[in-house]
Amino acid sequence: MIPWTLLGTAQIPNNGGELKFSQRGDEFSIRLSGIRGELMNSRVFNSEKVLSELGCAHIANKDNAQVLVGGLGMGYTLAAALKALNSASQVTVAELIPEVVTWNEGPLGNCAKNPLKDPRTKVHIGDVKQLLVCNTPTFDAILLDVDNGPEGLTHSDNNWLYSVAGLEAIFNMLQANGRLAIWSAGPDYLFSVRLKNIGFKVETRIVRSRPGKGSKHTIFLAKKL
Ligand SMILES: C[S@@+](CC[C@H](N)C(=O)[O-])C[C@H]1O[C@@H](n2cnc3c(N)ncnc32)[C@H](O)[C@@H]1O
């Protein structure tokens, strides 16, 4: 069996721990210290892809569609958003950890077919929250996969995104008919209620981590009507 080779490490802000980036043949892995199992593996990305397909379906033919993706990870959500949109669209991807962007600029980028090189991609290095607080309807879709789900596990500052204040800010940043799609490791009934109370029409979808098999993840699809 090919052994894993450590390619790099990165610190999560505010003592959030350390990310370890490794390679084994053509497979890549990102682990978080203190958490059993992987945060991301380059061979497991079905629900990350479906997140974009659900969140962008309503703007497939829209010129100048504006989409925000938080965060970059291994680039699968970004790549699927670009695939779902036409050539006159823009996708801003916010990534908290600069090293994750650097890793995607290297061989890891090949896994999702180098979405950072697409001229429609704009990279924001920093917290996605920074792009959600100007109260101006800007985005047709906001796709969030920054954590384990509505409870910020990897970065406690992420709890704001799923709070009433955060969701109200997101609602105000969406254009009319905009969509918020959120990836979660599992269901959360109270979170669906919170989204509805903000004014979203909410659907939840169960999506496998690999096509037709693997873990069952939840995608919250919230529509601003
Ligand atoms: C689970 S990964 C995303 C996987 C991604 N959907 C994909 O297709 O590979 C989560 C990413 O979000 C980043 N992140 C976490 N909190 C963030 C925040 N507040 N703003 C921007 N990026 C964040 C992490 O550094 C990590 O790269």
The ligand as an SDF file (V2000), in Angstrom:
LIG
                    3D

 27 29  0  0  0  0  0  0  0  0999 V2000
  -15.4200   21.0190    4.1640 C   0  0  0  0  0  0  0  0  0  0  0  0
  -14.4090   22.1460    3.3530 S   0  0  0  0  0  0  0  0  0  0  0  0
  -15.2890   22.5650    1.8970 C   0  0  0  0  0  0  0  0  0  0  0  0
  -15.2560   21.5000    0.8630 C   0  0  0  0  0  0  0  0  0  0  0  0
  -15.7150   22.0050   -0.4870 C   0  0  0  0  0  0  0  0  0  0  0  0
  -17.1610   22.1160   -0.5330 N   0  0  0  0  0  0  0  0  0  0  0  0
  -15.2370   21.1500   -1.6220 C   0  0  0  0  0  0  0  0  0  0  0  0
  -15.9780   21.0080   -2.6010 O   0  0  0  0  0  0  0  0  0  0  0  0
  -14.1390   20.6230   -1.5480 O   0  0  0  0  0  0  0  0  0  0  0  0
  -14.5800   23.6010    4.3100 C   0  0  0  0  0  0  0  0  0  0  0  0
  -13.6750   24.7210    3.8410 C   0  0  0  0  0  0  0  0  0  0  0  0
  -14.1850   25.9490    4.3610 O   0  0  0  0  0  0  0  0  0  0  0  0
  -13.1060   26.7130    4.8730 C   0  0  0  0  0  0  0  0  0  0  0  0
  -13.6950   27.6190    5.8830 N   0  0  0  0  0  0  0  0  0  0  0  0
  -14.0720   27.3170    7.1470 C   0  0  0  0  0  0  0  0  0  0  0  0
  -14.6550   28.3710    7.7230 N   0  0  0  0  0  0  0  0  0  0  0  0
  -14.6680   29.3720    6.7910 C   0  0  0  0  0  0  0  0  0  0  0  0
  -15.1380   30.7060    6.7840 C   0  0  0  0  0  0  0  0  0  0  0  0
  -15.7420   31.2330    7.8450 N   0  0  0  0  0  0  0  0  0  0  0  0
  -14.9760   31.4470    5.6610 N   0  0  0  0  0  0  0  0  0  0  0  0
  -14.3740   30.9180    4.5520 C   0  0  0  0  0  0  0  0  0  0  0  0
  -13.8960   29.6520    4.5190 N   0  0  0  0  0  0  0  0  0  0  0  0
  -14.0580   28.8870    5.6100 C   0  0  0  0  0  0  0  0  0  0  0  0
  -12.1390   25.6750    5.4030 C   0  0  0  0  0  0  0  0  0  0  0  0
  -10.8340   26.2030    5.5330 O   0  0  0  0  0  0  0  0  0  0  0  0
  -12.2550   24.5860    4.3360 C   0  0  0  0  0  0  0  0  0  0  0  0
  -11.3610   24.8160    3.2830 O   0  0  0  0  0  0  0  0  0  0  0  0
  1  2  1  0
  2  3  1  0
  2 10  1  0
  3  4  1  0
  4  5  1  0
  5  6  1  0
  5  7  1  0
  7  8  2  0
  7  9  1  0
 10 11  1  0
 11 12  1  0
 11 26  1  0
 12 13  1  0
 13 14  1  0
 13 24  1  0
 14 15  1  0
 14 23  1  0
 15 16  2  0
 16 17  1  0
 17 18  1  0
 17 23  2  0
 18 19  1  0
 18 20  2  0
 20 21  1  0
 21 22  2  0
 22 23  1  0
 24 25  1  0
 24 26  1  0
 26 27  1  0
M  CHG  2   2   1   9  -1
M  END
$$$$
